């Protein structure tokens, strides 16, 4: 399941940047077509990777790559926002664009960009909406589909649901699944959901019409969103668990695993606690250390929230050589670990991380991705903090790919 979801929700823009850089590095032709907006980020990525030290032939290669894209798409990408326009001016100047340009049409666009006479995307869209309505907008978006998302609020206010749905369906095979799902998790939107379903129906995943068995392992999909919040179930035969934060580095780090309990009011558990239902480690700091909390799931109740605080040493968790959150199954309270249930490496650009929440009643541990803004505690109380969960996504894949879901003991073609 994890590999299937990784492929389905792959960051296509990152893949494009890496592929583009590899082609640039080897001076070979770009095999796949790259949209103008992504192309600008790819060129920027090459400059950063090379620390702004390019040879003449490399500058020529990048200018040639820019001029391969459609001129009108190039114009739209340059004026999508003032920030993009200002950055593009600096990048094009660094590439000695006028010196190496071979396209008069692109050169005129760059000249207009520099003197500030290019019409912005917002202005173009407003003109099309007032003059031609949905038909005019469709022509603009066809040249640069990403504008559908960056101007979604304006389109929703100006177009009927039917027009928006028609345009979205026409463009849906040029959208990324990750972008569609990400937007749906933030707002419940019937039109966008229909566009996603059309997109999923057109994807060639190699599984259409097959008898499929889903292996969730210990995922709880209704509480999860890929790379943002992952909820793991804890099996009924697991009584004692250890939530452990361990780290190793070449410098001394003082890191606290902070545990709070919610059961009508908030209680902070201290270091060195010894109770019938839980144990906690002493306060530790060093180059190779760990802090942990052991819980007897048969005796504790409520929700436990876990946070990590880097007091001293490195400036952020990303700088620590290795810092890992583990949830382990134990032989007894304070006993030996017999199975690793969850393992997650902290790579956050901060010194304080909201790690996750354990719901003892649901027997679920929900942990956060490095940049998520979702409230894990609300998710676990089923307050629909996630408008579109992994379970919703899989249900849509089953429907749109015409899969037959089989149960244990039944014949199947593939396992996801």
PyMOL commands that set and color helices and strands:
alter all, ss='L'
color gray80, all
select helices_A, chain A and resi 2-8+12-26+36-49+56-66+71-78+82-94+97-100+104-115+121-131+134-143+147-150+152-158+161-174+177-186+190-202+221-223+317-319+376-380+390-400
alter helices_A, ss='H'
color red, helices_A
select strands_A, chain A and resi 211-213+229-233+240-262+266-269+278-280+285-296+303-312+322-330+337-345+352-359+364-368+404-405+414-415
alter strands_A, ss='S'
color yellow, strands_A
deselect
rebuild
show_as cartoon
